């Protein structure tokens, strides 16, 4: 099969389109014929091996998994003996174990859910990490109907879903983004938009009940000035920030301690990949309450360019890789 792979940590220039063996599956696993794969900051982290702490999980000197990519959408090609929820031919999306930048990927059944019927494979591949993270941030922050919610990075992968989800939960959204994306964020349901090139989030002394910080580049002191005294600050992401050991993850890790030294609650959002969350999102997708925003779609061979584009910062929504013409699927 064709796949985008690497043997050492480093820049996108080291990635190669290779012919590799098809992954084998265990009893509780599924082989997915990949139609599309999502590109997220985690791909950049696993490609570069930075921050260094991630290497404890994925390989100290070199990556244990050669193929990049985790978010996947495709068709079930084969199932293990213990798989009960899925069968060959099912259209699914979720996260995989062996790398989604390939014609075939191996996934555990509890990390796959049926693809919403009204989504393309490219749209479905945009959801497993970003939409689930947005949903979990809203839950962790305890967003309630009528609350005023500020979302930084509102035009990004997680932020674009968060804006729509908060509106679907009855919240009143203020989005933060650059000038070129103001109208996009309004179209997603934000009642107010702060152009960060013109104003900061504490403009006019406005206080919000909840802040969902997906951008990860504002000091906590500034976030506290923009939240109500008993409000909640949810810290999302930050692994792409500077810092050789922990990147921006130290903000999330320190959140419980930070909460002890102020009236606002601070929580770190750690994505938990479960098919139940994707299933919960399906009704919202099929009703039209939320729609994935796709910035650019790249073919598999151009995956290095997709990662470079993401690393430049500020895509409007998601970057997705399409995998066409996957062949030689195993017989049922």
matplotlib code that plots the C-alpha trace (Angstrom):
import matplotlib.pyplot as plt

x = [0.0, 1.0, 1.7, 3.5, 6.2, 9.3, 12.1, 13.5, 12.1, 12.4, 10.8, 8.3, 11.2, 12.0, 8.6, 8.4, 5.6, 6.4, 5.1, 4.6, 3.0, -0.7, -1.1, -2.3, -5.1, -5.8, -9.0, -10.4, -9.2, -10.5, -8.7, -10.0, -9.6, -8.8, -10.6, -9.5, -7.3, -7.4, -4.3, -3.9, -1.2, -0.6, 0.7, 3.4, 4.3, 4.7, 6.6, 9.1, 9.2, 8.7, 8.1, 10.5, 8.1, 6.0, 8.9, 8.3, 5.1, 6.0, 9.7, 12.8, 15.2, 12.9, 9.2, 7.8, 5.0, 6.4, 3.2, 1.8, -1.8, -4.5, -7.9, -9.4, -12.5, -13.0, -14.6, -14.2, -12.1, -11.8, -12.5, -10.9, -12.6, -13.6, -15.2, -19.0, -20.1, -18.7, -18.5, -16.8, -18.4, -19.4, -18.5, -16.7, -14.6, -12.5, -8.8, -6.4, -3.3, -1.1, -1.2, -4.0, -1.8, -2.0, -4.3, -5.1, -5.0, -5.5, -7.9, -9.5, -13.3, -14.0, -12.3, -14.5, -18.1, -20.4, -19.8, -22.7, -24.7, -24.7, -20.9, -18.3, -15.3, -13.2, -15.7, -15.9, -12.1, -12.1, -14.1, -12.4, -9.9, -11.0, -14.8, -14.4, -11.9, -14.3, -17.1, -15.0, -13.9, -17.5, -18.3, -15.2, -16.0, -19.6, -21.1, -24.8, -27.6, -27.5, -23.8, -21.4, -18.6, -15.4, -13.5, -10.0, -8.8, -12.4, -11.7, -9.3, -9.9, -11.1, -12.4, -14.7, -16.4, -16.5, -18.4, -21.1, -21.3, -21.7, -24.5, -26.1, -25.9, -27.6, -24.5, -23.8, -20.5, -17.8, -15.2, -11.6, -9.8, -7.8, -9.3, -9.7, -11.8, -14.2, -17.1, -16.5, -16.7, -19.9, -21.4, -20.6, -22.9, -20.8, -22.8, -19.7, -16.2, -13.0, -10.4, -7.2, -5.2, -7.3, -8.4, -7.5, -9.9, -10.4, -11.6, -14.1, -13.9, -16.4, -16.6, -17.4, -18.8, -16.5, -13.3, -12.3, -8.7, -7.8, -5.0, -2.8, -0.7, -2.3, -1.0, -3.3, -3.4, -5.1, -7.6, -8.5, -9.2, -11.8, -13.7, -16.2, -14.9, -16.5, -16.1, -14.2, -11.2, -10.7, -7.2, -7.1, -4.0, -0.8, 1.6, 2.8, 4.0, 7.6, 9.5, 11.6, 10.4, 6.6, 5.8, 2.6, 1.2, 2.5, -0.4, -2.9, -0.9, -0.7, -4.4, -5.6, -2.9, -3.5, -7.2, -6.2, -4.8, -7.8, -11.6, -12.0, -11.8, -9.0, -9.2, -7.0, -8.8, -7.2, -8.7, -10.1, -10.8, -14.1, -16.6, -19.4, -18.4, -18.5, -21.9, -23.1, -22.0, -23.7, -27.2, -26.0, -24.2, -27.3, -29.6, -27.3, -26.5, -22.8, -20.9, -17.1, -15.2, -12.6, -9.8, -7.8, -7.7, -4.4, -3.8, -1.9, 1.4, 1.2, 0.8, 4.1, 2.7, -0.4, 1.6, 3.7, 0.6, -0.8, 2.5, 2.4, -0.6, -4.1, -6.0, -9.7, -11.1, -9.5, -6.8, -7.6, -5.8, -7.8, -6.7, -8.0, -7.9, -7.0, -6.7, -6.2, -8.5, -8.5, -11.4, -14.1]
y = [0.0, 3.6, 5.6, 8.7, 7.6, 8.7, 6.9, 9.9, 13.0, 16.2, 18.5, 17.6, 17.4, 14.0, 12.5, 10.0, 8.4, 4.7, 1.2, -0.6, -3.8, -3.6, -3.5, -6.7, -6.5, -8.2, -9.7, -6.3, -4.3, -3.2, -2.7, 0.5, 1.4, 5.0, 7.6, 10.7, 11.7, 14.8, 16.9, 18.4, 19.9, 16.4, 15.3, 18.1, 17.0, 13.4, 14.3, 16.5, 14.7, 18.0, 18.8, 16.1, 14.7, 13.1, 10.8, 8.9, 7.6, 7.4, 6.5, 8.1, 8.0, 7.4, 7.0, 3.6, 4.1, 5.1, 6.3, 9.7, 10.6, 9.6, 11.0, 8.7, 8.2, 5.3, 1.9, -1.2, -3.7, -6.5, -7.1, -9.1, -12.1, -10.1, -7.2, -7.0, -3.5, -3.2, -5.3, -5.0, -2.4, 0.0, 3.6, 4.8, 7.6, 7.9, 7.5, 4.8, 3.0, 2.5, 5.9, 7.3, 8.9, 5.6, 3.5, 1.2, 1.8, -0.3, 0.9, -0.4, -0.8, 1.4, 4.3, 4.1, 5.3, 5.2, 8.1, 10.6, 10.0, 13.6, 14.1, 13.4, 11.3, 14.5, 16.2, 13.1, 13.0, 16.5, 15.5, 12.7, 14.9, 18.5, 18.1, 15.7, 18.0, 20.9, 18.9, 17.8, 21.4, 22.5, 19.7, 20.2, 24.0, 23.2, 25.5, 26.2, 27.8, 31.6, 31.9, 34.2, 32.2, 33.6, 31.3, 32.1, 30.6, 30.6, 30.0, 27.1, 23.4, 23.1, 26.6, 26.4, 23.4, 25.0, 28.1, 25.9, 23.6, 26.4, 27.9, 24.4, 24.3, 27.7, 29.7, 33.3, 33.2, 35.8, 34.6, 35.7, 35.6, 37.6, 40.1, 37.8, 35.3, 37.6, 36.9, 33.1, 33.2, 35.2, 32.7, 29.9, 31.5, 34.0, 37.0, 39.1, 38.8, 40.3, 40.9, 40.3, 42.6, 45.5, 44.7, 42.4, 40.0, 42.2, 45.2, 47.4, 45.4, 42.8, 39.7, 36.3, 33.3, 30.9, 31.2, 28.3, 29.1, 27.0, 29.4, 28.9, 32.0, 34.4, 34.7, 33.5, 36.9, 38.3, 35.4, 36.1, 39.8, 38.7, 36.1, 36.7, 36.2, 32.8, 31.9, 29.1, 29.1, 25.9, 25.5, 23.5, 22.4, 24.3, 21.5, 23.4, 26.3, 27.0, 24.9, 21.9, 19.7, 20.2, 22.8, 24.5, 21.4, 22.7, 25.2, 22.3, 20.2, 23.1, 24.0, 22.3, 24.1, 27.4, 27.2, 27.4, 30.9, 32.8, 32.9, 31.7, 27.9, 26.9, 23.4, 21.7, 19.8, 16.5, 14.9, 11.4, 9.5, 7.5, 6.5, 7.6, 11.2, 10.9, 9.2, 12.2, 14.6, 12.7, 13.9, 17.5, 16.9, 15.2, 18.0, 20.7, 22.3, 21.8, 21.5, 20.8, 23.8, 22.6, 25.0, 22.9, 19.3, 17.7, 14.4, 11.8, 12.4, 16.1, 15.4, 17.1, 20.3, 19.9, 19.7, 22.7, 24.7, 23.8, 24.7, 28.2, 28.8, 30.1, 27.7, 28.6, 25.3, 22.0, 20.7, 17.3, 14.7, 12.6, 9.1, 8.1, 4.7, 2.5, -1.0, -4.6, -4.7, -8.1, -10.4, -10.8]
z = [0.0, -0.4, 2.8, 4.0, 6.4, 8.3, 10.1, 12.1, 13.8, 11.9, 9.3, 6.6, 4.1, 5.6, 4.8, 2.0, 0.0, 0.3, -0.6, 2.7, 3.9, 4.8, 8.6, 10.3, 12.8, 16.2, 17.5, 18.7, 15.7, 12.3, 9.0, 7.4, 3.7, 4.1, 2.1, 4.0, 6.9, 9.2, 9.7, 13.2, 15.4, 16.8, 13.4, 13.5, 17.1, 16.2, 13.0, 14.8, 18.2, 19.9, 22.7, 23.8, 26.5, 23.7, 22.9, 26.1, 24.5, 20.8, 20.8, 22.3, 19.4, 16.5, 15.9, 16.8, 14.2, 10.8, 9.2, 10.3, 10.9, 13.4, 12.3, 9.7, 7.6, 5.3, 4.7, 6.9, 4.9, 7.5, 11.2, 13.9, 15.5, 18.6, 16.7, 17.2, 16.3, 12.8, 9.6, 6.2, 4.0, 6.9, 6.4, 9.6, 11.1, 14.2, 15.2, 14.2, 15.6, 12.6, 10.8, 8.6, 5.9, 4.1, 1.9, 4.8, 8.6, 11.7, 14.4, 17.6, 17.3, 20.3, 18.5, 15.4, 14.8, 11.8, 9.4, 9.4, 6.3, 5.2, 5.4, 2.7, 3.8, 3.9, 6.2, 8.4, 8.7, 10.1, 13.1, 15.2, 17.0, 16.6, 17.0, 19.9, 21.6, 21.2, 22.6, 25.6, 26.2, 26.5, 28.8, 31.0, 31.2, 32.2, 29.5, 30.3, 28.2, 28.3, 29.3, 27.6, 26.1, 24.6, 22.2, 21.1, 17.8, 16.8, 13.1, 13.7, 13.7, 17.3, 17.5, 14.5, 16.0, 19.5, 18.2, 16.6, 19.6, 22.1, 20.0, 19.9, 23.7, 24.0, 24.8, 23.5, 21.6, 21.2, 18.8, 18.6, 15.2, 12.6, 10.2, 7.3, 9.2, 11.0, 8.6, 8.8, 12.6, 12.4, 9.9, 12.4, 15.0, 16.9, 18.1, 18.5, 17.0, 18.3, 15.7, 17.6, 15.3, 16.5, 20.1, 22.9, 24.6, 27.7, 25.6, 27.3, 30.5, 29.1, 31.3, 30.0, 32.0, 30.2, 28.1, 25.8, 24.9, 21.9, 20.7, 23.7, 23.3, 25.8, 29.4, 32.1, 33.7, 30.5, 30.3, 34.0, 33.2, 30.5, 32.7, 35.5, 39.0, 39.3, 35.7, 34.0, 31.8, 29.7, 28.3, 25.1, 23.2, 23.4, 22.5, 19.4, 21.6, 22.4, 25.0, 24.2, 27.0, 27.4, 24.7, 25.8, 27.7, 31.0, 31.1, 31.1, 33.5, 36.0, 35.7, 38.9, 40.9, 39.2, 40.2, 43.9, 43.4, 42.0, 42.0, 38.4, 37.8, 35.4, 33.8, 31.3, 28.5, 27.5, 24.4, 25.1, 21.9, 22.2, 19.7, 22.1, 21.6, 17.8, 18.1, 20.2, 17.5, 14.8, 15.6, 15.6, 12.2, 10.6, 11.9, 10.4, 13.8, 13.1, 9.9, 9.5, 8.0, 5.5, 4.6, 2.1, 0.8, -0.3, -2.1, -0.2, -2.1, -1.0, 2.7, 3.5, 2.0, 4.1, 7.3, 6.2, 5.6, 9.0, 10.7, 9.2, 11.5, 11.1, 8.7, 8.4, 9.8, 9.0, 6.7, 5.2, 3.1, 0.6, -0.3, -3.7, -5.4, -2.4, -3.9, -3.1, -0.1, 1.6, 0.8, 3.4]

ax = plt.figure().add_subplot(projection="3d")
ax.plot(x, y, z, "-o")
ax.set_aspect("equal")
plt.show()
